[in-house]
Amino acid sequence: MRDRSFAPSRILIYLVVALFAAAYLAPLVVVVLNSLRTNEEIAQGSMIGWPQHLAWSNYAKAWSGFCVAETCAGIRPYMLNSALVTIPATIFSTLLGAVAGYAVSLWRFRGDSWIYGIVTLGLFLPQQMRLLPWTIVLRDTGLINTLTGLVLIHTIQGLSFTTLFCRNYYVAIPHELIRAARIDGAGFFRIFWRIILPLSAPILIVTVIWQFTHIWNEFLYGVTFTTGQQQPVTAALIALSAAIADIPQHGVQSAAVIIAALPTLLIYLLGGRYFVRGLTAGAVK
């Protein structure tokens, strides 16, 4: 029998995948290496190179010592801001999306398809189109330049994704299960909490990973609706870049980027395989 492990087509596939992986990982490798190099070393050489001495002090300075927006506390307070926005917004959008997906998939009512279409329409609207409506909402509610305003934005914005994911997962649940529960006297929320939610672990993992990553990395709303000490870490990184424009300190800046990316990298490393499983869990009915 012919050994297919070294077939030309398979080798070609490995080469193409390896090239794509190298292209995607190259910027990360450069940033990691620069975060361990001193500014003098980078200035004397180039932005691409191996560190001669590991400058771990870059991380300490980026975390709690460098001045961002006239506050010399590093990116630590901005990391806290991002956490205070990302965690509640992820929880709220996931739970509301699960309820909405359950309603339009298993608890049919007149006009449910229209409502589902309107909710998922948000997936196709560019973020720039939403800036003016959100400006009016936050102005009228007094939530401009507050973390609560960002939580509200990301909760509402995330409903399109979470509703779509949960709805596509719930349609695979047998309708007979819902009918039997309704015959036994269970209502909308009792069926959701007792039957639907325990079956939702795969898709909830998907929505949590998706929402956490998207909200943590989001920049536009953070830099538009917040200033100063209320900004998330993504906006603070731009302020850090502006602060070091006169005297470049690429080592500290690279260390700050790595620190800011750690939460999403950990989420991916710990839950990446569950993300794929959750996406495919409802594919076969």
C-alpha positions as CSV (number, residue, x, y, z in Angstrom):
1,M,0.0,0.0,0.0
2,R,1.4,3.4,-1.0
3,D,2.4,5.7,1.9
4,R,0.4,8.9,1.5
5,S,2.2,10.7,4.4
6,F,4.9,12.0,2.0
7,A,2.7,12.5,-1.1
8,P,3.5,15.7,-3.1
9,S,0.1,17.2,-2.6
10,R,0.3,16.7,1.2
11,I,3.8,18.3,1.3
12,L,2.5,21.2,-0.7
13,I,-0.3,21.7,1.7
14,Y,2.1,21.7,4.7
15,L,4.3,24.2,2.9
16,V,1.4,26.6,2.2
17,V,0.1,26.3,5.8
18,A,3.6,26.9,7.2
19,L,4.0,30.0,5.0
20,F,0.7,31.4,6.2
21,A,1.6,30.6,9.8
22,A,4.9,32.3,9.4
23,A,3.3,35.4,7.9
24,Y,0.8,35.7,10.7
25,L,3.3,35.0,13.5
26,A,6.1,37.3,12.2
27,P,4.7,40.5,13.6
28,L,4.1,38.9,17.0
29,V,7.7,37.5,17.0
30,V,9.1,41.0,16.2
31,V,7.1,42.6,19.0
32,V,8.1,39.9,21.5
33,L,11.8,40.3,20.7
34,N,11.6,44.1,20.8
35,S,9.9,44.0,24.2
36,L,13.1,42.3,25.5
37,R,15.6,44.7,23.9
38,T,16.8,48.0,25.3
39,N,16.1,51.3,23.4
40,E,19.8,51.8,22.8
41,E,20.1,48.3,21.2
42,I,17.1,49.0,18.9
43,A,18.5,52.4,18.0
44,Q,21.9,51.1,17.2
45,G,20.6,48.2,15.1
46,S,17.1,47.8,13.6
47,M,13.6,46.9,14.6
48,I,14.2,43.3,13.8
49,G,16.9,41.5,15.8
50,W,17.6,39.2,18.7
51,P,18.0,40.8,22.1
52,Q,21.6,40.8,23.4
53,H,20.4,41.2,26.9
54,L,16.9,40.4,28.2
55,A,15.5,43.8,29.2
56,W,12.7,42.6,31.5
57,S,12.5,46.1,33.0
58,N,10.5,47.1,29.9
59,Y,7.6,45.1,31.2
60,A,7.8,46.6,34.7
61,K,8.0,50.1,33.2
62,A,5.1,49.5,30.8
63,W,2.9,48.0,33.5
64,S,3.3,50.6,36.3
65,G,5.9,53.2,35.5
66,F,5.5,54.9,32.2
67,C,3.5,58.0,31.7
68,V,0.3,57.7,29.6
69,A,-1.9,60.8,29.2
70,E,0.0,62.7,31.9
71,T,-0.5,59.9,34.4
72,C,2.6,57.9,35.3
73,A,1.0,54.7,36.3
74,G,1.7,52.6,33.2
75,I,-1.1,50.7,31.5
76,R,-2.3,49.0,34.7
77,P,-5.3,51.2,35.2
78,Y,-6.3,50.9,31.6
79,M,-6.1,47.2,31.8
80,L,-8.5,47.4,34.7
81,N,-10.8,49.6,32.6
82,S,-10.8,47.1,29.8
83,A,-11.7,44.3,32.3
84,L,-14.5,46.3,33.9
85,V,-16.0,46.8,30.4
86,T,-15.3,43.4,28.8
87,I,-16.4,41.1,31.6
88,P,-19.9,42.5,32.2
89,A,-20.5,43.2,28.5
90,T,-19.6,39.7,27.6
91,I,-21.9,38.2,30.3
92,F,-24.8,40.4,29.5
93,S,-24.6,40.1,25.7
94,T,-24.2,36.3,26.0
95,L,-27.2,35.8,28.3
96,L,-29.4,38.2,26.3
97,G,-28.4,36.6,23.1
98,A,-29.1,33.1,24.4
99,V,-32.6,34.2,25.5
100,A,-33.2,35.9,22.1
101,G,-31.9,32.9,20.2
102,Y,-34.1,30.6,22.2
103,A,-37.2,32.8,21.6
104,V,-36.8,33.0,17.8
105,S,-35.9,29.4,17.3
106,L,-37.9,27.3,19.8
107,W,-40.7,29.6,21.0
108,R,-42.2,30.7,17.7
109,F,-44.5,33.7,17.6
110,R,-45.9,36.0,14.9
111,G,-43.2,38.2,13.4
112,D,-40.3,36.2,14.9
113,S,-38.5,35.9,11.6
114,W,-38.7,39.7,11.1
115,I,-37.3,40.4,14.5
116,Y,-34.5,37.9,13.9
117,G,-33.7,39.6,10.6
118,I,-33.6,43.1,12.2
119,V,-31.4,41.9,15.1
120,T,-28.9,40.2,12.8
121,L,-28.9,43.2,10.5
122,G,-26.5,44.7,12.9
123,L,-23.8,42.3,11.6
124,F,-23.7,44.1,8.3
125,L,-23.6,47.7,9.5
126,P,-20.1,49.3,9.6
127,Q,-19.2,50.6,13.0
128,Q,-18.7,54.1,11.6
129,M,-22.4,54.3,10.8
130,R,-23.2,53.7,14.5
131,L,-21.1,56.5,16.0
132,L,-23.7,59.2,15.6
133,P,-26.7,57.2,17.1
134,W,-24.5,56.1,20.0
135,T,-23.4,59.7,20.5
136,I,-27.0,60.8,20.9
137,V,-27.8,57.9,23.2
138,L,-24.9,58.4,25.5
139,R,-25.3,62.2,25.5
140,D,-29.0,61.9,26.5
141,T,-28.3,59.3,29.2
142,G,-25.3,61.1,30.6
143,L,-23.0,58.1,29.9
144,I,-20.4,59.8,27.7
145,N,-16.8,59.2,29.0
146,T,-17.9,56.5,31.4
147,L,-17.2,52.8,31.5
148,T,-20.9,52.1,31.9
149,G,-21.5,53.7,28.5
150,L,-19.0,51.3,26.9
151,V,-20.6,48.3,28.6
152,L,-24.0,49.4,27.2
153,I,-22.5,49.8,23.7
154,H,-20.8,46.4,23.6
155,T,-23.8,44.7,25.1
156,I,-26.2,46.0,22.5
157,Q,-23.7,45.6,19.7
158,G,-22.9,42.0,20.7
159,L,-26.6,40.9,20.5
160,S,-26.4,40.4,16.8
161,F,-23.6,37.9,17.1
162,T,-24.8,36.1,20.2
163,T,-28.4,35.8,18.9
164,L,-27.2,34.4,15.5
165,F,-24.9,31.9,17.2
166,C,-27.4,30.7,19.7
167,R,-30.3,30.6,17.3
168,N,-28.4,28.4,14.9
169,Y,-27.5,26.1,17.7
170,Y,-30.9,25.9,19.3
171,V,-32.7,24.9,16.0
172,A,-31.0,21.5,16.4
173,I,-32.8,20.9,19.7
174,P,-35.9,18.7,19.2
175,H,-39.1,20.7,19.3
176,E,-40.8,17.7,21.0
177,L,-38.8,18.4,24.1
178,I,-40.2,21.9,24.3
179,R,-43.8,20.7,23.6
180,A,-43.5,18.1,26.4
181,A,-42.3,20.8,28.8
182,R,-45.1,23.1,27.9
183,I,-47.6,20.3,28.4
184,D,-46.2,19.8,31.9
185,G,-46.9,23.5,32.6
186,A,-43.4,25.0,32.2
187,G,-43.3,28.5,31.0
188,F,-40.9,30.5,28.8
189,F,-38.2,31.2,31.4
190,R,-38.6,27.9,33.2
191,I,-37.9,26.0,30.0
192,F,-35.0,28.2,29.3
193,W,-33.3,27.8,32.7
194,R,-34.2,24.1,33.3
195,I,-33.8,22.7,29.7
196,I,-32.2,25.0,27.2
197,L,-29.4,26.6,29.3
198,P,-28.0,23.2,30.5
199,L,-27.7,22.1,26.9
200,S,-26.1,25.4,25.8
201,A,-22.5,25.0,27.2
202,P,-20.9,24.5,23.7
203,I,-22.4,27.5,22.1
204,L,-22.1,29.7,25.2
205,I,-18.3,29.0,25.2
206,V,-18.2,30.1,21.6
207,T,-20.1,33.4,22.4
208,V,-18.0,34.1,25.5
209,I,-14.7,33.7,23.6
210,W,-16.0,35.7,20.6
211,Q,-17.3,38.5,22.7
212,F,-14.4,38.7,25.1
213,T,-11.9,38.8,22.3
214,H,-13.9,41.4,20.2
215,I,-14.7,43.7,23.1
216,W,-11.1,43.6,24.6
217,N,-9.6,44.4,21.2
218,E,-12.1,47.1,20.2
219,F,-10.6,50.5,19.7
220,L,-13.1,52.8,17.9
221,Y,-15.7,53.3,20.6
222,G,-13.1,53.5,23.3
223,V,-11.2,56.3,21.7
224,T,-14.4,58.1,20.6
225,F,-16.5,58.1,23.7
226,T,-13.9,58.1,26.5
227,T,-10.9,60.2,27.4
228,G,-8.2,60.3,30.0
229,Q,-8.5,57.8,32.9
230,Q,-11.7,56.3,31.5
231,Q,-10.1,54.8,28.3
232,P,-9.6,51.1,27.7
233,V,-6.2,49.7,27.2
234,T,-6.4,49.8,23.4
235,A,-6.9,53.6,23.4
236,A,-4.2,54.0,26.0
237,L,-1.7,52.2,23.7
238,I,-2.2,55.0,21.2
239,A,-1.6,57.6,23.9
240,L,1.5,55.7,24.8
241,S,2.7,55.8,21.2
242,A,2.1,59.6,21.1
243,A,3.8,60.1,24.4
244,I,7.0,58.5,23.2
245,A,7.0,60.1,19.7
246,D,9.7,62.6,20.6
247,I,12.0,60.0,22.2
248,P,11.2,56.6,20.8
249,Q,11.1,53.8,23.4
250,H,10.1,50.9,21.3
251,G,11.0,48.3,23.9
252,V,8.5,49.8,26.4
253,Q,5.9,50.2,23.8
254,S,6.3,46.6,22.6
255,A,6.1,45.3,26.2
256,A,2.9,47.3,26.7
257,V,1.4,45.7,23.5
258,I,2.3,42.2,24.8
259,I,0.8,42.8,28.2
260,A,-2.4,44.2,26.6
261,A,-2.7,41.2,24.3
262,L,-2.2,38.6,27.1
263,P,-5.8,38.2,28.1
264,T,-7.0,37.4,24.6
265,L,-4.1,35.2,23.9
266,L,-4.8,33.2,27.1
267,I,-8.5,33.0,26.1
268,Y,-7.5,31.6,22.7
269,L,-4.9,29.1,24.1
270,L,-7.3,27.8,26.9
271,G,-10.5,27.8,24.9
272,G,-9.6,27.6,21.2
273,R,-10.5,24.0,20.8
274,Y,-13.8,24.5,22.6
275,F,-14.5,27.3,20.2
276,V,-14.3,25.0,17.2
277,R,-16.3,22.3,18.9
278,G,-19.0,24.7,19.9
279,L,-19.3,26.1,16.3
280,T,-19.8,22.6,14.9
281,A,-21.9,21.2,17.7
282,G,-25.2,22.3,16.2
283,A,-24.2,21.7,12.6
284,V,-25.7,18.3,12.4
285,K,-29.3,17.9,13.4
